[in-house]
Amino acid sequence: MLEVLSRSDEPVGVAQLARLLSVPTSNAHRVLLTLYRADYAARDTTGTKYELGVAAQELVHAFLRRFPIQAPSQPMLRRLAAETGDTVVLTSRVGWYAVRIAGIEGSHEIHHAPRLGQSALLEATPGGLCILAFMDPALLGRYVRWRGDELTSDGIRQLNETLDSARERGYVLQAHRDGRADIAMPVRNTNRDVVSAIVIEAVDPEGGARAERHLVSRMRVTVKELEDLLSQRAELAIDPFAHVEPEDLVSVPGLDG
């Protein structure tokens, strides 16, 4: 139930929760009431729907603090968001999933509010694609094998084309249907291994190629700042889940969005 609440973009009603989890409404209501009393769930302004409560949000922040790079990156991300007006996110890898570990909301009228702790398959987000594109080839092959039958031959071909394009550019450019785009750039440690990816979300297309070049230039400055910090403090690049096999870190079936 917490998984559903954490992945929903808006408060969820009892009946909807029961339907998503295939449980009786009375059971869903009873569990929700328990979570509500423990502050893991909170009622919205209508009083009829639920969202994550304070206790659940504290768990998310405790999880994010396990990434040493998370806190030191904040000033750099904040500066990049202020300079561009766009939402800036830092994505890291947990197993075969991309997780938003830091984010600063943009000032533009249209922007995406970063949902920290949100996870998705690496291939499903611009930050994850960026990590895939610049990770060790053997590790990439392992990811593709793990995806197995869920990736068709066409899917593998499209993924490889996307990754090749990112390597040629030096960054991921992922367009949306409304013309906006996300730009993701890798952050590497002193061994040139990808630690994270900086992502600028929902870039306005009106600026065209010149605006893209400007954003990429600003991102490179931020990436260099962060990589310089990692060269001085190698412990910030440590993967807190490196001791766990990626295949052993799985999400909840049916809730990956």
Protein Blocks (a to p, Z undefined) as FASTA:
>chain_A
ZZmmmmpcbdcdfklmmmmnopafklmmmmmmmmmmnopaccdfkopaccddfklmmmmm
mmmmmpmklmmmmmmmmmmmmmnopacdddddehjaccdfbdcddfbfbdcdddehiacd
fklpmklmmmmmmmcfklmmmmmmmnmmmlcfklmmmmmmmmmmmmmnopacdddfkopa
cdddddddfkopafbdcddehiafklommlmmmmmmmmmmmmmmmmmmmmmmmmlmpcfk
lmpcfklmccdehilZZ
